[in-house]
Amino acid sequence: MMQIIDLRKLGPWAGIAAAVLFASVALVEGALRAGYDPISMFISELSLGPRGWVQITSFVLIGGLILLFTLGLAAEFKTGKASRFGPLLMALVSLSVFIAGVAVMDPVSTPVSQLSLSGKIHNFSALLAFTCMPLAAFVFYRRFRTDPNWQPIANWTLLAGILMLLGSIVLNIASSQITGRADNILTPWGGLIQSAFVFTFYAWVFSFALRLRHLS
């Protein structure tokens, strides 16, 4: 019983910390890094270069924090809707973020046929994350819409899921390095599209964690 109580208390703080850490590093590093253009360049490109260790460390820490948040969710949602697939999807997100830190991407100019093993693993982890993030929101929405304790963030959860789903589709079109397609009209906006997607996810995690903290 003590373990469950501890997880319910620790989980929300881990979720809040993950969201704040992601936003802080992405925004500050993006602003300070010479040559970085947040409109056209992906956040993972901050892992390249002499100061790449900052973003790499951020990914690794965020992966661990999301895992702790997931354990808190598993302790909260022991039965009923979202009790199985909700934490599972969030665990996959935590794993993909951790892998994105360990396996650094190749420069975007690298042809798909010449991607390194690290680059291929990184791209796979990105696809896994961008698939699981909106799915997690939709799975938890099924619980939130009928659970009085969670109805206050039900509409926001549905909206976040829809925005992430649309963002995932558009990002897939824009990401020529991952899909192997030629550059298109969306490619120069890839960084902005990715940022809108990922910041939506972490904003949802932040509100999710705040609600969990309130209830626990």
C-alpha positions as CSV (number, residue, x, y, z in Angstrom):
1,M,0.0,0.0,0.0
2,M,2.8,2.4,0.8
3,Q,4.4,1.8,-2.6
4,I,1.1,2.7,-4.4
5,I,0.7,5.8,-2.3
6,D,4.3,6.9,-3.0
7,L,3.8,6.3,-6.7
8,R,0.7,8.4,-6.8
9,K,2.5,11.2,-5.1
10,L,5.7,11.0,-7.1
11,G,4.1,10.4,-10.5
12,P,2.4,13.9,-10.8
13,W,5.6,15.7,-9.9
14,A,7.5,13.7,-12.5
15,G,4.9,14.5,-15.2
16,I,5.1,18.2,-14.3
17,A,8.9,18.1,-14.3
18,A,9.0,16.4,-17.7
19,A,6.8,19.0,-19.3
20,V,8.8,21.9,-17.8
21,L,12.2,20.4,-18.6
22,F,11.2,19.8,-22.2
23,A,9.9,23.3,-22.8
24,S,12.8,24.9,-21.0
25,V,15.6,23.1,-22.9
26,A,13.9,23.3,-26.3
27,L,13.1,27.0,-26.0
28,V,16.4,28.1,-24.4
29,E,18.7,26.0,-26.5
30,G,16.7,26.8,-29.6
31,A,17.2,30.5,-28.9
32,L,20.9,30.3,-28.0
33,R,22.1,27.8,-30.5
34,A,23.8,29.6,-33.4
35,G,22.4,28.6,-36.8
36,Y,19.3,26.8,-35.3
37,D,16.0,27.7,-37.0
38,P,13.0,26.5,-35.1
39,I,10.8,27.0,-38.1
40,S,12.6,24.5,-40.4
41,M,14.7,22.5,-38.0
42,F,13.5,19.7,-35.7
43,I,14.1,19.8,-31.9
44,S,16.2,16.6,-32.2
45,E,18.7,18.6,-34.3
46,L,19.7,20.3,-31.1
47,S,21.4,17.0,-30.2
48,L,24.0,17.6,-33.0
49,G,27.2,19.6,-32.5
50,P,29.4,20.3,-29.6
51,R,26.5,21.3,-27.3
52,G,24.4,18.4,-28.4
53,W,24.9,16.8,-25.0
54,V,22.4,19.3,-23.5
55,Q,19.5,18.1,-25.6
56,I,20.6,14.5,-25.3
57,T,20.7,14.7,-21.6
58,S,17.3,16.3,-21.7
59,F,15.8,13.5,-23.7
60,V,17.2,10.9,-21.4
61,L,15.9,12.6,-18.2
62,I,12.5,13.3,-19.7
63,G,12.2,9.6,-20.7
64,G,12.8,8.6,-17.1
65,L,10.4,11.3,-15.7
66,I,7.6,10.1,-18.1
67,L,8.2,6.6,-16.9
68,L,7.7,7.7,-13.3
69,F,4.6,9.6,-14.3
70,T,3.4,6.4,-16.0
71,L,3.9,4.4,-12.9
72,G,1.8,7.0,-11.0
73,L,-0.9,6.6,-13.7
74,A,-0.9,2.8,-13.3
75,A,-1.3,3.2,-9.5
76,E,-4.2,5.7,-10.1
77,F,-6.0,3.7,-12.8
78,K,-5.9,0.2,-11.4
79,T,-9.2,-0.9,-13.0
80,G,-11.7,0.3,-15.6
81,K,-11.2,2.1,-18.9
82,A,-7.7,3.2,-19.8
83,S,-6.2,1.1,-16.9
84,R,-4.3,-1.1,-19.3
85,F,-3.7,0.6,-22.6
86,G,-3.3,4.1,-21.1
87,P,-0.2,3.4,-19.0
88,L,1.1,1.1,-21.8
89,L,1.0,3.8,-24.4
90,M,2.7,6.3,-22.0
91,A,5.4,3.7,-21.2
92,L,6.1,3.4,-25.0
93,V,6.3,7.2,-25.2
94,S,8.8,7.3,-22.3
95,L,10.9,4.5,-24.0
96,S,10.9,6.4,-27.3
97,V,12.0,9.7,-25.8
98,F,14.8,7.9,-23.9
99,I,15.9,6.2,-27.1
100,A,15.8,9.5,-29.0
101,G,18.4,10.7,-26.6
102,V,20.7,7.7,-26.7
103,A,20.4,7.3,-30.5
104,V,21.2,10.7,-32.0
105,M,19.7,11.6,-35.3
106,D,21.7,12.1,-38.5
107,P,21.8,15.5,-40.1
108,V,18.6,16.1,-42.1
109,S,20.7,16.4,-45.3
110,T,21.7,12.7,-45.0
111,P,20.0,10.6,-47.7
112,V,17.7,7.9,-46.4
113,S,19.9,5.2,-48.0
114,Q,22.9,6.5,-46.1
115,L,21.4,6.8,-42.6
116,S,23.5,5.4,-39.8
117,L,22.2,2.8,-37.4
118,S,21.8,5.5,-34.8
119,G,19.8,7.7,-37.2
120,K,17.5,4.8,-38.2
121,I,16.8,4.0,-34.5
122,H,16.2,7.6,-33.8
123,N,13.7,7.9,-36.6
124,F,11.9,4.7,-35.5
125,S,11.7,6.1,-31.9
126,A,10.2,9.3,-33.3
127,L,7.6,7.4,-35.3
128,L,6.7,5.4,-32.2
129,A,6.4,8.5,-30.0
130,F,4.3,10.4,-32.6
131,T,2.0,7.5,-32.9
132,C,1.6,6.7,-29.2
133,M,1.1,10.3,-28.0
134,P,-2.3,11.0,-29.7
135,L,-3.4,7.5,-29.0
136,A,-2.7,7.9,-25.3
137,A,-4.9,11.0,-25.3
138,F,-7.8,9.3,-27.0
139,V,-7.5,6.2,-24.7
140,F,-7.6,8.4,-21.5
141,Y,-10.4,10.5,-23.0
142,R,-12.7,7.4,-22.9
143,R,-12.1,7.3,-19.2
144,F,-12.3,11.0,-18.5
145,R,-15.6,11.7,-20.2
146,T,-17.5,9.4,-17.8
147,D,-15.4,9.7,-14.7
148,P,-16.5,12.7,-12.5
149,N,-13.0,13.1,-11.1
150,W,-11.5,13.5,-14.5
151,Q,-14.2,15.3,-16.5
152,P,-12.7,18.7,-15.9
153,I,-9.9,17.9,-18.4
154,A,-11.9,15.6,-20.7
155,N,-12.5,18.2,-23.4
156,W,-9.0,19.4,-23.3
157,T,-7.8,15.8,-23.6
158,L,-10.0,15.2,-26.7
159,L,-8.8,18.5,-28.3
160,A,-5.1,17.6,-27.6
161,G,-5.6,14.2,-29.1
162,I,-7.2,15.7,-32.3
163,L,-4.5,18.3,-32.6
164,M,-1.7,15.7,-32.2
165,L,-3.4,13.4,-34.7
166,L,-3.6,16.1,-37.3
167,G,0.0,17.2,-36.4
168,S,1.2,13.7,-36.8
169,I,-0.2,13.4,-40.3
170,V,1.1,16.7,-41.5
171,L,4.5,16.0,-39.8
172,N,4.7,12.7,-41.6
173,I,4.3,14.5,-44.9
174,A,6.9,17.1,-44.1
175,S,9.5,14.7,-42.7
176,S,11.3,13.7,-45.9
177,Q,14.2,12.1,-44.1
178,I,11.9,9.7,-42.2
179,T,9.5,8.9,-45.1
180,G,12.0,8.9,-47.9
181,R,9.8,11.3,-49.9
182,A,11.3,14.3,-51.8
183,D,11.1,17.7,-50.1
184,N,7.7,19.3,-50.5
185,I,5.9,22.5,-49.6
186,L,5.6,21.5,-46.0
187,T,9.3,20.5,-45.5
188,P,10.5,24.1,-44.7
189,W,7.9,24.2,-41.9
190,G,8.9,20.9,-40.4
191,G,10.3,22.3,-37.2
192,L,7.3,24.5,-36.5
193,I,4.9,21.6,-37.2
194,Q,6.9,19.3,-34.9
195,S,7.1,21.8,-32.2
196,A,3.3,22.4,-32.3
197,F,2.7,18.7,-32.0
198,V,5.2,18.0,-29.2
199,F,4.3,21.1,-27.2
200,T,0.7,20.1,-27.3
201,F,1.6,16.7,-25.9
202,Y,3.6,18.2,-23.0
203,A,1.0,20.8,-22.3
204,W,-1.5,17.9,-22.0
205,V,0.9,16.0,-19.7
206,F,1.3,19.0,-17.5
207,S,-2.4,19.5,-17.0
208,F,-2.9,15.7,-16.6
209,A,-0.2,15.7,-13.9
210,L,-1.7,18.7,-12.1
211,R,-5.1,16.9,-12.0
212,L,-3.5,13.7,-10.7
213,R,-1.6,15.7,-8.0
214,H,-4.9,17.4,-7.0
215,L,-6.7,14.0,-6.7
216,S,-3.9,12.3,-4.9
